[in-house]
Structure formats: structure tokens, C-alpha cells
């Protein structure tokens, strides 16, 4: 396996990805196994840097495609083993990128599989691609999730009056860099939208890459409208309409589609992190659909030795060539903004 490397600053890491890119560190590597780097948890030395490697298996756009994660000691779960906080003193959290901006393949962390790799979602036996609802092409931001979070389906949020969607909390990252699938990097939370997706609360955190040139100017939701006028409106429209081409109704939002501020969003993060703690500790009796294999969660019944995690990864198929994208992925859909 060929491995890319990262250059990391002490407080904010700088990572180089090789998903459809090259990396120059003395020599050129075209490997698609990518190294990403984030600061370690706030309880460790500020000079310590944690490295994560995204390893592709199977063929992209095929049912066997998976993206597994490793740290310097071997395979890990991106859901359970990557810490939520990149730097708690600066309120930076780690984001795991599932879908790079401008792409259509609906990739997500697999909750049911050991080590929780990223895979492409399947609906009615077909791999899922989001439609292009004019004028939007694919996902209009880098899209992913926060590790060590879980939206509890047993919890009815008092603000949304809907239960959680049984997934890690989603993140919309609006920085200028187009990320790569499997990237892990620190983000600053700016606010949140409360999507009600088929009757479930599905928080969408607004965030910016902590390394982005505009990060220092972006501290709350009102700054998004100031620096990126129209993006919040486009985001609400995207989520309202993206399922309509599939015959689904228009999505709705709690709070009349108003984006809540950063302080509100961080409270939601604290809550869903608490739900994850209960989940990984085995305190949620009927969460049998979520695989809790991990290598680092103290007291977790799902914690395993590194050798067992490595054995699990060894079962995955070797990496193959990407499959062609279906022709319908490029189709435009024109929908009245209902």
C-alpha cells in the first residue's frame, strides 16, 4: 500500500489529499490511499498531531466500495475512534468528509458494518446519487459528519418536535477548498439548520474549514450571509427540493428555515455527543443496528484489540478501478420552488 503524507502545523493541521490529486513531498505519489491530519484531543499536548489515513477498498460507484480509516497504529472506526474535538479550547471539532463538493454519489458512514467504513447508500437495490436540481450541481458544499455523535431516535427534540434520525450529526462545510472523500480536518461551527426529513430531526451544522482563508472572519451564522450572500438561501432550497426528482415530497425545516447561531449549534453538538457516549457504552438496549466495534472507547463493550480490527479490514476486497458513472447523474431537473 502506498501512503501519502501530511504537513501539519502545531495548532491547525494542513493536510494533502490524493483523491484525484497528486502530493509532492520529495517525490510525486498518485496513491488513492490518503493521509489526513487533525489535532489531537484537547487533553493531550498542543504540539501532538494525530494522523488519519483513508484507505479505499473495492471499486468506486460499485456495491463493494468502502473507505476505511486508520491511525498510526492501524484500523479504526471513524464514528467511534476519531475524537469529536480537534481543539476544544478553540471550539474546533473534527469533520469526516463523506461527499466532496460538486459530486453526486450519496456516500455515508456505514453504521451497521464493523469499523463503520464510508460506503455508497443504496435505495431499492440501486446505488444512490442525488439529482441535480437546477441550478445546483451535486452537493454544493463539502458534506460529512462529526465523529462521536449520534442523533438519538428515542429523543424528541423540544424545538423540532421530532425524533433524531439515528445517524451521526451532519456537517455542511462551506470553505473554498474542494475536499476529498475520507478527509478529516478541524472545522469551526457557525450555526445550524433543523431539517425535518421524513418526520425525523436531521440537524445540518454550518461549518468552515479552520484553515480556510475566510475562517477568521466567520464566527456566526450572520457572517455567512455577509461573506457568502445567497448561500444560506441556496442551502435551504437544496434540502427542500433534492428528493423531489425521486418522487418524494418537499422537505421542511423547523424554525421556519431560520439558521440558528453558533452557540445554539454547539449545544446541539454537546447533546448528540452525550447520546453517542450512551450508545458506545452499550446503554441503548435496542441499538443493535449500529456496529460499535472500536479500539479506543474506555469501558465500551465493543472495544477490541488492534489485531482484531486489522483482521476485519483484511476481509475487505482489494481496491479496484472506479465504475463509470450512470448517465442519469448528469441530468438536470427543473422544479418550481414550491
HUSULVEN-V965651 format. One record per backbone hydrogen bond with DSSP energy under -0.5 kcal/mol. NH is the residue of the N-H (numbers start at 1). CO is the residue of the C=O. E is the energy in kcal/mol with one decimal. If there is no record, write none. Layout:
{{NH/CO/E} {NH/CO/E}}
This chain:
{{4/33/-0.7} {7/14/-0.8} {8/6/-0.5} {9/12/-0.7} {14/7/-0.9} {20/18/-1.1} {21/18/-0.8} {23/29/-1.2} {25/23/-0.7} {25/27/-1.6} {29/23/-1.4} {34/32/-0.6} {34/54/-2.4} {36/34/-0.5} {36/52/-5.4} {38/50/-2.4} {40/48/-1.0} {44/41/-1.9} {48/45/-1.6} {50/38/-2.3} {52/36/-4.6} {53/70/-2.7} {54/34/-3.7} {55/53/-0.6} {55/68/-3.0} {56/54/-0.6} {57/66/-3.0} {58/317/-0.5} {58/318/-0.9} {62/59/-1.3} {65/62/-1.8} {66/57/-2.4} {67/118/-1.8} {68/55/-2.9} {68/66/-0.5} {69/76/-0.7} {70/53/-2.1} {71/74/-2.6} {74/71/-1.3} {76/69/-2.6} {78/76/-0.5} {78/115/-0.7} {81/77/-2.6} {82/77/-0.8} {83/81/-0.5} {86/92/-2.0} {87/92/-2.0} {90/87/-0.9} {91/88/-1.0} {92/87/-2.5} {93/187/-2.2} {94/84/-2.8} {95/185/-2.3} {96/145/-2.8} {97/95/-0.6} {97/183/-2.7} {98/96/-0.5} {98/143/-2.0} {99/143/-2.8} {102/139/-3.3} {103/100/-1.5} {106/128/-2.3} {107/105/-1.5} {108/119/-2.7} {110/117/-3.1} {111/109/-0.7} {116/113/-2.1} {118/67/-2.2} {119/108/-2.5} {121/106/-3.3} {123/126/-2.6} {126/123/-1.9} {128/121/-2.9} {130/104/-2.8} {131/242/-0.6} {132/331/-0.8} {133/131/-0.9} {134/132/-0.8} {134/333/-2.3} {136/133/-2.7} {138/136/-0.7} {139/103/-2.3} {142/173/-2.0} {143/99/-2.9} {144/171/-2.2} {145/96/-2.0} {146/169/-1.9} {147/94/-0.6} {148/79/-2.6} {149/146/-0.5} {150/272/-1.1} {151/167/-2.9} {152/150/-1.1} {155/152/-1.4} {156/154/-0.6} {157/155/-0.7} {157/162/-2.3} {161/157/-2.7} {163/199/-0.5} {164/152/-1.6} {164/155/-1.0} {165/201/-0.8} {166/151/-2.2} {170/203/-1.1} {171/144/-2.5} {172/205/-3.5} {173/142/-3.3} {173/171/-0.6} {174/172/-0.6} {174/207/-2.6} {179/177/-0.8} {182/97/-2.8} {183/180/-2.3} {185/95/-1.7} {187/93/-3.0} {188/208/-2.8} {189/91/-0.6} {190/206/-3.4} {191/206/-1.2} {192/260/-1.8} {193/204/-2.3} {195/193/-0.8} {195/202/-1.2} {196/252/-3.0} {197/195/-0.8} {197/200/-2.3} {198/196/-0.7} {200/197/-1.2} {201/163/-3.9} {202/195/-2.8} {204/193/-2.7} {205/170/-2.4} {205/203/-0.5} {206/191/-2.7} {207/172/-2.6} {208/188/-1.9} {210/186/-2.6} {212/209/-2.0} {215/212/-1.9} {217/214/-1.1} {218/214/-0.8} {218/215/-0.9} {219/217/-0.7} {221/190/-0.7} {223/220/-1.0} {224/220/-0.8} {224/221/-0.6} {225/221/-1.1} {226/222/-1.5} {227/223/-2.7} {228/224/-2.9} {231/228/-2.2} {234/230/-2.5} {235/231/-2.4} {236/232/-2.3} {237/233/-2.3} {238/234/-2.7} {239/235/-2.2} {240/236/-2.1} {241/237/-2.0} {242/238/-1.8} {244/241/-1.5} {245/241/-0.6} {246/243/-1.3} {247/244/-2.3} {248/243/-1.7} {251/240/-2.0} {252/196/-1.1} {254/194/-2.9} {256/253/-0.6} {257/254/-1.5} {258/255/-2.1} {260/192/-2.8} {260/258/-0.5} {262/190/-0.5} {265/261/-2.2} {266/262/-2.7} {267/263/-1.5} {268/264/-1.8} {269/265/-2.3} {270/266/-2.4} {271/267/-2.0} {272/268/-2.7} {273/269/-2.2} {274/270/-1.8} {275/271/-1.9} {276/272/-1.9} {277/273/-2.2} {278/274/-1.8} {279/275/-2.1} {280/276/-3.0} {281/277/-1.4} {282/279/-1.6} {283/278/-2.5} {284/278/-0.5} {285/283/-0.8} {287/284/-1.5} {288/286/-0.7} {290/287/-1.3} {291/111/-3.8} {291/289/-0.5} {294/302/-1.7} {298/296/-0.8} {300/297/-1.9} {302/280/-0.6} {303/300/-1.6} {304/294/-2.9} {308/305/-0.5} {309/305/-1.7} {310/306/-2.5} {311/307/-2.1} {312/308/-1.8} {313/309/-2.0} {314/310/-2.0} {315/311/-0.5} {315/312/-1.1} {316/313/-1.8} {320/58/-2.5} {323/60/-3.0} {329/326/-1.8} {330/327/-1.4} {331/328/-1.4} {333/132/-2.5} {335/333/-0.6} {338/336/-2.1}}
